[in-house]
Amino acid sequence: MAGFEGIPNWTDRQGELYYRFSRQLAERTPDFQTRHGYGKAPPGRANLSMSTNQLANRFGAIAMTLEMPFKDNNDAPDPQRGWSPERSRQLARDCMTTLAGMIATSALRDGASGAPPKVSTAGARRFLKLASSFKRIRESPPTGAMKTACRRLSLSATASPPGISKTASPAGGTST
């Protein structure tokens, strides 16, 4: 996973949430690991032409790029099928479930402490409902699922915000 280490506007809160997501996802599924990955940019030296870094820096987002294996997961190989569409779908569900859990926990904790929630309760409920729909996705490819999710959240799955463009990832894929 590529994070946004090294962005000029880095905050400890952003970093803590990014690392918590990575830890929780690694605990949830053997198809995600944190041992192998990309190098980290030194403070203030992140490449802001990469969308992950740009989004985190410009909007304070917890942004990341997850590269999926196309042959197999070396840490949890399936000798008969290798990496499969079902494993891709399951990894997408695990990502969404992990994120939904973090949002729900944050909204509940912030609401109980009297602090203004970082995510509205209605927004958290909407996201949890959306994330639960990922558990039911069986036949559609992850890209179709993500487009459906984006439409439900009234976002665009294909258009980038002004000033943000699709960029090549270090491993050769693209991200928005």
C-alpha positions in Angstrom: 0.0 0.0 0.0 1.2 3.4 -0.8 0.3 6.1 1.6 1.0 9.8 1.7 4.1 10.0 3.9 6.2 13.1 3.2 3.4 15.5 2.2 4.0 19.1 3.3 0.7 19.3 5.2 1.1 16.0 7.1 -0.7 15.8 10.4 -0.2 13.2 13.1 -4.0 12.5 13.0 -3.9 11.7 9.3 -0.9 9.4 9.9 -2.5 7.6 12.8 -5.7 6.9 10.9 -3.8 5.7 7.8 -1.6 3.3 9.9 -4.7 2.2 11.9 -6.5 1.3 8.7 -3.5 -0.7 7.5 -3.2 -2.6 10.7 -6.9 -3.4 10.9 -7.0 -4.5 7.3 -4.0 -6.8 7.8 -5.8 -8.3 10.9 -9.0 -8.8 8.9 -7.5 -10.6 5.8 -4.4 -12.6 5.0 -4.6 -11.1 1.5 -3.3 -7.8 2.8 0.2 -7.3 4.3 2.3 -4.5 5.4 5.7 -6.1 5.2 6.3 -5.3 1.5 5.5 -1.9 0.1 6.7 1.3 -1.3 9.4 3.5 0.2 8.4 6.6 2.2 9.2 10.1 1.1 11.1 12.2 3.7 9.1 15.0 5.4 8.0 17.6 2.9 9.3 15.8 -0.1 6.3 13.7 -1.3 5.6 13.7 -5.0 2.5 15.8 -5.2 1.8 14.8 -8.8 0.6 11.5 -7.5 -3.1 11.6 -6.6 -2.7 9.9 -3.2 -0.3 12.5 -2.1 -2.2 15.4 -3.7 -5.5 14.4 -2.1 -4.0 14.0 1.4 -2.1 17.2 1.2 -4.8 19.4 -0.4 -7.9 18.1 1.4 -6.4 16.5 4.5 -7.8 13.1 3.3 -6.6 9.7 4.4 -5.5 8.6 1.0 -3.9 5.5 -0.2 -3.2 3.4 -3.2 -3.7 -0.4 -2.9 -1.9 -2.4 -5.6 -3.7 -5.8 -6.1 -1.8 -8.9 -7.0 -2.5 -10.4 -10.4 -0.7 -13.7 -10.1 -1.1 -14.6 -6.4 -0.4 -13.5 -2.9 3.0 -14.8 -1.9 2.1 -14.9 1.8 -1.2 -16.8 1.3 -0.9 -18.6 -2.1 -3.8 -20.6 -3.6 -1.9 -23.2 -5.7 -5.0 -24.2 -7.7 -6.4 -20.8 -8.7 -3.8 -18.2 -7.8 -5.4 -14.8 -7.5 -9.0 -14.9 -8.5 -11.9 -12.5 -9.1 -13.5 -13.8 -5.9 -10.4 -12.9 -3.9 -10.5 -9.4 -5.5 -14.1 -9.0 -4.5 -13.4 -10.2 -0.9 -10.4 -7.8 -0.6 -12.7 -5.0 -1.7 -15.3 -6.0 0.9 -12.6 -6.3 3.6 -11.4 -2.8 2.7 -14.9 -1.3 2.9 -15.8 -3.2 6.1 -12.6 -2.0 7.8 -13.2 1.6 6.7 -16.9 1.4 7.8 -15.8 0.2 11.2 -13.3 3.0 11.6 -16.0 5.6 10.6 -18.6 4.2 13.0 -16.1 4.0 15.8 -15.0 7.6 15.2 -18.5 8.9 15.0 -19.6 7.1 18.2 -16.5 8.1 20.1 -16.7 11.8 19.0 -20.4 11.9 19.8 -20.0 10.4 23.3 -17.2 12.8 24.2 -19.3 15.8 23.3 -16.9 16.8 20.6 -18.4 17.6 17.2 -18.2 14.4 15.2 -15.6 14.3 12.4 -18.2 12.4 10.4 -21.9 13.2 10.8 -24.0 10.4 12.3 -26.2 10.4 9.2 -23.1 10.2 7.0 -21.7 7.3 9.1 -25.0 5.5 8.8 -25.1 6.1 5.1 -21.6 4.8 4.7 -22.3 1.7 6.9 -25.3 0.9 4.8 -23.2 1.3 1.6 -20.4 -0.9 3.0 -22.8 -3.6 4.0 -24.0 -3.8 0.4 -20.4 -4.8 -0.5 -20.9 -8.0 1.4 -23.7 -8.9 -1.0 -21.7 -8.2 -4.1 -20.8 -11.5 -5.6 -21.0 -11.3 -9.4 -20.0 -7.8 -10.4 -16.3 -6.9 -10.7 -14.9 -4.6 -8.1 -14.8 -1.7 -10.6 -18.5 -2.0 -11.1 -19.1 -2.2 -7.4 -17.0 0.9 -6.8 -18.9 2.8 -9.5 -22.2 1.8 -7.8 -20.8 2.9 -4.5 -19.7 6.3 -5.9 -23.1 6.9 -7.5 -24.8 6.1 -4.2 -22.5 8.6 -2.5 -23.2 11.1 -5.3 -19.6 11.1 -6.4 -18.1 10.6 -9.8 -16.2 7.4 -10.4 -14.7 8.6 -13.6 -14.2 12.4 -13.3 -11.5 13.9 -11.1 -12.0 17.0 -9.1 -10.6 20.2 -10.7 -6.9 20.3 -10.5 -6.6 16.5 -9.7 -5.8 14.2 -12.6 -5.3 10.5 -13.0 -1.7 9.6 -12.4 0.5 6.6 -12.9 1.3 4.6 -9.7 4.8 3.5 -9.0 3.9 -0.1 -10.0 2.5 0.9 -13.3 -1.3 1.2 -12.6 -3.3 4.4 -12.4 -5.1 6.0 -9.6 -7.4 9.0 -9.3 
